[in-house]
């Protein structure tokens, strides 16, 4: 495909931004940077945009890379990079790859908006969880927004080359993100086929990327790291009491974040010392022993930490409005705050709340707890889901393995 002149490329990009509803103030901000780029290209005698041209321009005028060497990019420098990268993305894909905005609907085309609502009903009828349904809606909306950017307003115009071109916009994404994107778009194509919107089974023609849980080694904490994390929590403050109870539910009972968020007061059967709830992921009931440390942490939070609000949910936000955590929240910021206080590095592995669930399972495995028992505690329907934790044991064996020189010598 023949490249457009840089002046034409920027003009078309501005028109697309207007179509997408960017404010005049935002577009003016972008224009200031693009005028700098146009002047820089003129001085170098270049008529077309290239990634190198953009990099050289921001290096000369904004000192971005010099700042990066001195401790990372500032928010301003990251914005400069995004502004230049937008030109390259638009040149390559003829679309603006916008970041996800949770509270903003990106679809303005009435036909596609109606399809979005129908797709949501389809996902709910299929029994998908709310979190999965929301993700599928989000990913399908991005795809339909891409269609509009390619001047396509009818699903019957969808073609396999167009789908492949859209998949190319995921370049640079993590492998697991691409897996999930493909799953969501495949589900959307199944819906379109069932609804008669397309005649081709595009779902069957999507790339065959399997979500192989057994190939991933879960992130786990050492005993020392856990002790430092818990010791860093200010259990004298209301927020600290809440966070302490949440973290214990994850690392002592192995609960999923979604189930912790959805816990209600009536789920606690104090006389029987049990916690019984319906799992958000599997929709099945799970009964867990209410250990003393977890029980007292919850009681302490209820009596001396929880805001006096009328909500059936146990855990709520501690700033106005005092409402439950939103569905789908991973509470990463909660654990990240205490990791910083404990001076624990978040860079080595994923260290969200889910990693505490992994840690509990791994500790049970080290104590030679049967896999079926661990599966029951974690609430897995299939023990194959639990088998992933065997990878942790194998990894530890590899770390302890002797080298050839260290091993015994035989004459």
C-alpha positions as a printed Julia matrix, in Angstrom:
411×3 Matrix{Float64}:
   0.0     0.0    0.0
   1.36    3.39  -1.02
   2.3     5.65   1.87
   0.6     8.99   2.29
   2.56   12.19   2.64
   3.04   13.17   6.28
   0.82   16.26   5.82
  -2.0    14.11   4.38
  -1.55   11.47   7.06
  -1.91   14.02   9.88
  -4.94   15.61   8.17
  -6.72   12.24   7.92
  -5.78   11.44  11.51
  -7.34   14.69  12.71
 -10.55   13.88  10.8
 -10.71   10.49  12.49
 -10.22   12.12  15.88
 -13.13   14.47  15.16
 -15.28   11.48  14.2
 -14.41    9.76  17.44
 -15.44   12.79  19.47
 -12.06   14.12  20.62
 -12.48   17.6   22.04
 -11.15   20.6   20.18
  -8.86   21.27  23.14
  -7.34   17.77  22.85
  -6.9    18.07  19.09
  -5.2    21.45  19.54
  -2.8    19.82  22.01
  -1.95   17.13  19.46
  -1.54   19.71  16.68
   1.17   21.55  18.62
   3.26   18.4   18.73
   2.57   17.5   15.12
   3.62   20.97  13.96
   6.93   20.3   15.68
   7.17   16.98  13.82
   6.3    18.6   10.45
   9.0    21.24  10.96
  11.51   18.57  12.01
  10.69   16.47   8.91
  11.04   19.56   6.68
  14.5    20.3    8.1
  15.56   16.71   7.32
  13.99   16.74   3.89
  11.61   13.84   4.69
   8.1    13.7    3.24
   6.79   10.51   4.87
   6.39    9.37   8.44
   8.55    6.63   9.91
   8.99    5.39  13.46
  12.61    6.54  13.35
  11.53   10.03  12.34
   9.15   10.19  15.29
  11.78    8.86  17.73
  14.41   11.31  16.52
  11.95   14.19  16.83
  10.94   13.52  20.43
  14.55   12.81  21.37
  15.61   16.2   20.06
  12.72   18.32  21.32
  11.51   16.59  24.5
  14.56   14.75  25.93
  12.37   11.7   26.55
  15.09    9.07  26.43
  17.5    11.11  28.5
  14.83   11.27  31.22
  14.21    7.53  30.89
  17.86    6.83  31.74
  17.49    8.88  34.91
  14.75    6.78  36.51
  11.91    6.08  34.09
   9.48    8.06  31.99
   7.39   10.78  33.56
   3.7    10.96  32.75
   4.41   13.89  30.45
   7.14   12.04  28.55
   4.94    8.97  28.18
   2.28   11.24  26.69
   4.78   12.61  24.15
   5.53    9.06  23.05
   1.84    8.17  22.72
   1.19   11.24  20.57
   3.93   10.26  18.11
   3.02    6.59  18.22
  -0.56    7.43  17.25
   0.69    8.59  13.84
   2.5     5.31  13.25
  -0.5     3.26  14.36
  -2.81    5.22  12.08
  -0.45    4.84   9.14
  -0.19    1.09   9.7
  -3.79    0.21  10.63
  -5.79    3.26   9.49
  -7.39    3.37  12.91
  -6.72    4.95  16.29
  -5.82    2.34  18.89
  -7.52    3.93  21.85
  -6.93    2.9   25.46
  -9.84    1.22  27.21
 -12.04    3.61  29.18
 -14.25    1.72  31.63
 -17.03    4.29  31.87
 -17.17    5.38  28.25
 -19.0     3.62  25.44
 -16.94    3.86  22.27
 -19.74    2.8   19.9
 -21.76    5.55  18.23
 -23.09    3.61  15.21
 -26.75    2.68  16.01
 -26.55   -0.69  14.22
 -23.43   -1.79  16.05
 -24.73   -0.44  19.35
 -27.85   -2.58  18.96
 -25.66   -5.6   18.17
 -23.67   -4.92  21.32
 -26.83   -5.17  23.44
 -27.93   -8.35  21.65
 -24.48   -9.85  22.18
 -24.69   -9.1   25.89
 -27.97  -11.05  26.12
 -26.37  -13.86  24.13
 -23.46  -14.11  26.58
 -25.79  -14.08  29.57
 -27.98  -16.79  28.03
 -24.85  -18.91  27.5
 -24.19  -18.71  31.24
 -20.96  -16.71  31.01
 -19.95  -14.95  34.22
 -20.5   -11.21  34.5
 -16.76  -10.56  34.32
 -16.38  -12.68  31.16
 -19.49  -11.13  29.62
 -18.18   -7.62  30.28
 -14.83   -8.52  28.7
 -16.52   -9.99  25.62
 -18.66   -6.86  25.26
 -15.59   -4.65  25.61
 -13.56   -6.59  23.02
 -16.45   -6.83  20.55
 -17.06   -3.08  20.85
 -13.41   -2.45  20.0
 -13.75   -4.67  16.93
 -16.92   -2.91  15.77
 -15.25    0.46  16.36
 -12.41   -0.78  14.13
 -14.96   -1.71  11.45
 -16.32    1.84  11.46
 -12.79    3.22  11.11
 -12.48    1.09   7.96
 -15.76    2.56   6.61
 -17.67   -0.67   7.27
 -21.13   -0.29   8.8
 -22.61   -3.71   8.05
 -21.44   -7.07   9.39
 -22.03   -8.67   6.0
 -18.97   -6.76   4.77
 -16.68   -8.53   7.24
 -13.99  -10.6    5.56
 -11.15  -12.82   6.69
  -8.43  -10.37   5.49
 -10.17   -7.64   7.51
 -10.14   -9.85  10.62
  -6.45  -10.61  10.11
  -5.74   -6.88   9.74
  -7.52   -6.25  13.04
  -5.55   -8.99  14.79
  -2.35   -7.24  13.69
  -3.34   -4.28  15.87
  -2.6    -6.53  18.87
   1.1    -6.6   18.03
   3.1    -6.1   21.21
   0.37   -7.37  23.53
   1.19  -10.08  26.06
   0.53  -13.65  24.93
  -2.21  -14.11  27.52
  -3.93  -10.89  26.39
  -3.99  -12.12  22.8
  -5.42  -15.44  23.98
  -8.26  -13.68  25.73
  -8.88  -11.28  22.84
  -9.21  -14.2   20.44
 -11.59  -16.0   22.8
 -13.82  -12.92  23.05
 -13.84  -12.19  19.32
 -14.47  -15.86  18.53
 -17.49  -15.78  20.87
 -18.71  -12.64  19.09
 -18.43  -14.32  15.68
 -20.43  -17.31  16.94
 -23.13  -14.85  18.0
 -23.09  -13.12  14.59
 -23.48  -16.49  12.83
 -26.34  -17.6   15.09
 -28.06  -14.22  14.64
 -27.76  -14.44  10.84
 -25.61  -11.32  10.65
 -22.88  -13.21   8.78
 -23.0   -16.32   6.61
 -19.41  -17.43   7.18
 -18.26  -19.24  10.33
 -15.43  -16.82  11.13
 -15.12  -18.3   14.61
 -13.81  -21.53  13.09
 -11.3   -19.57  11.01
  -9.79  -17.62  13.92
  -6.19  -18.49  14.88
  -6.07  -21.63  17.02
  -4.4   -20.37  20.17
  -5.21  -22.52  23.16
  -5.26  -21.16  26.7
  -2.81  -23.62  28.21
  -3.0   -23.13  31.95
  -0.65  -26.04  32.56
   2.19  -24.25  30.77
   2.24  -21.39  33.26
   4.05  -21.45  36.55
   1.97  -19.51  39.1
   3.52  -16.67  41.03
   4.05  -17.63  44.66
   5.31  -15.87  47.77
   7.96  -17.14  50.14
   7.12  -17.41  53.84
   9.42  -14.47  54.56
   7.72  -12.3   51.94
   4.28  -13.09  53.35
   5.39  -12.22  56.87
   6.8    -8.88  55.67
   3.62   -8.11  53.72
   1.32   -8.8   56.67
   3.59   -6.98  59.12
   3.43   -3.85  56.94
  -0.36   -3.57  57.29
  -1.49   -0.89  59.75
  -4.05   -2.98  61.62
  -4.89   -0.03  63.88
  -6.64    1.86  61.07
 -10.07    0.94  59.59
  -8.57    0.5   56.13
  -5.78   -1.66  57.53
  -8.32   -3.9   59.33
 -10.17   -4.36  56.05
  -7.03   -5.08  54.02
  -5.73   -7.49  56.65
  -8.97   -9.51  56.52
  -8.96   -9.54  52.71
  -5.34  -10.7   52.49
  -5.91  -13.47  55.04
  -8.94  -14.73  53.11
  -6.72  -14.99  50.03
  -3.61  -16.55  51.54
  -5.19  -18.69  54.3
  -8.36  -19.88  52.55
  -7.24  -19.51  48.92
 -10.3   -17.5   47.91
 -10.61  -15.84  44.52
 -10.69  -12.04  44.49
 -14.17  -12.06  42.91
 -15.51  -14.22  45.75
 -13.9   -12.01  48.42
 -15.54   -8.93  46.88
 -18.94  -10.66  46.8
 -18.83  -11.98  50.39
 -21.88  -11.16  52.51
 -22.29  -11.21  56.27
 -24.66  -14.18  56.12
 -21.98  -16.29  54.4
 -20.22  -16.6   57.77
 -21.61  -19.48  59.85
 -19.93  -18.64  63.12
 -21.33  -21.47  65.23
 -20.2   -24.1   62.71
 -16.93  -22.24  62.06
 -17.57  -22.36  58.31
 -17.63  -19.93  55.41
 -20.19  -21.0   52.79
 -20.76  -19.05  49.59
 -21.63  -19.4   45.9
 -18.52  -19.05  43.75
 -18.78  -16.31  41.14
 -16.78  -18.28  38.58
 -18.31  -21.76  38.79
 -21.73  -20.83  40.27
 -21.32  -23.74  42.71
 -21.41  -23.69  46.5
 -18.14  -23.9   48.41
 -17.72  -24.54  52.13
 -14.43  -23.57  53.77
 -13.29  -23.96  57.39
 -13.26  -20.61  59.16
  -9.82  -20.62  60.78
  -9.34  -18.59  64.0
  -6.99  -16.0   62.46
  -9.36  -15.36  59.56
 -12.45  -15.32  61.79
 -11.0   -12.83  64.26
  -9.72  -10.61  61.44
 -13.25  -10.41  59.98
 -14.8    -9.78  63.42
 -12.29   -7.02  64.14
 -13.13   -5.38  60.83
 -16.89   -5.64  61.4
 -16.72   -4.21  64.91
 -14.03   -1.56  64.6
 -13.22   -0.94  60.93
 -16.21   -1.18  58.6
 -18.07    2.09  57.85
 -21.64    2.12  59.14
 -23.34    1.7   55.76
 -26.41   -0.27  54.73
 -24.89   -2.82  52.36
 -25.19   -6.62  52.38
 -21.58   -6.94  51.22
 -18.88   -7.4   53.84
 -16.14   -5.26  52.25
 -16.73   -1.69  51.09
 -14.66    1.27  50.0
 -13.37    3.47  52.8
 -13.97    6.79  51.08
 -17.24    8.38  50.04
 -19.41    7.01  48.67
 -18.97    3.95  50.91
 -20.03    1.35  48.37
 -18.93   -2.24  47.62
 -16.0    -2.83  45.29
 -17.08   -2.95  41.62
 -17.55   -6.29  39.9
 -14.37   -7.39  38.18
 -12.02   -5.39  40.42
  -8.74   -7.23  41.09
  -7.82   -5.06  44.12
  -4.23   -4.91  42.86
  -3.75   -1.4   44.21
  -4.63   -2.73  47.68
  -1.81   -5.26  47.79
   0.59   -2.99  45.89
   0.31   -0.34  48.64
   1.34   -2.81  51.34
   4.12   -4.25  49.17
   5.61   -0.78  48.9
   5.41   -0.32  52.68
   7.1    -3.71  53.15
   9.78   -2.82  50.57
   8.88   -5.86  48.44
   9.66   -5.6   44.74
   6.65   -6.03  42.42
   8.91   -6.65  39.42
   9.94  -10.29  39.84
   6.53  -11.86  39.21
   2.86  -11.02  39.15
   2.03  -10.2   42.74
  -1.7    -9.5   42.77
  -4.13  -10.98  45.29
  -4.54  -14.04  43.08
  -0.9   -14.91  43.7
  -1.77  -15.39  47.39
  -4.25  -18.06  46.32
  -1.45  -19.69  44.31
   0.8   -19.54  47.35
  -1.72  -21.3   49.59
  -2.12  -24.09  47.02
   1.65  -24.46  46.68
   2.1   -24.69  50.44
  -0.53  -27.43  50.61
   1.32  -29.25  47.82
   4.59  -29.05  49.76
   2.81  -30.69  52.72
   1.9   -33.56  50.36
  -1.8   -32.72  50.43
  -3.61  -34.81  47.75
  -4.38  -32.86  44.59
  -8.08  -33.74  44.9
  -8.18  -32.12  48.36
  -6.45  -28.97  47.09
  -8.95  -28.9   44.23
 -11.86  -29.02  46.71
 -10.38  -26.2   48.79
  -9.79  -24.0   45.73
 -13.26  -24.71  44.4
 -12.05  -26.24  41.14
 -14.62  -28.35  39.32
 -11.88  -30.17  37.37
  -8.67  -31.36  39.07
  -6.84  -30.57  35.81
  -7.2   -26.9   36.79
  -5.34  -27.68  40.01
  -2.58  -29.59  38.23
  -0.98  -26.27  37.3
   0.43  -26.11  40.84
   2.52  -29.21  40.14
   4.57  -26.9   37.94
   5.63  -24.99  41.04
   7.03  -28.18  42.55
   8.86  -29.07  39.34
  10.32  -25.57  39.15
  11.68  -25.86  42.69
  13.28  -29.2   41.8
  15.02  -27.54  38.86
  16.3   -24.76  41.1
  17.77  -27.34  43.48
  19.28  -29.52  40.77
  23.05  -30.11  40.93
  25.24  -29.16  38.03
  27.47  -31.87  36.47
  30.53  -30.56  38.31
  28.68  -30.55  41.65
  27.4   -34.09  41.35
  29.12  -37.2   42.69
  32.05  -38.51  40.63
  32.26  -42.12  39.62
  35.52  -43.81  38.76
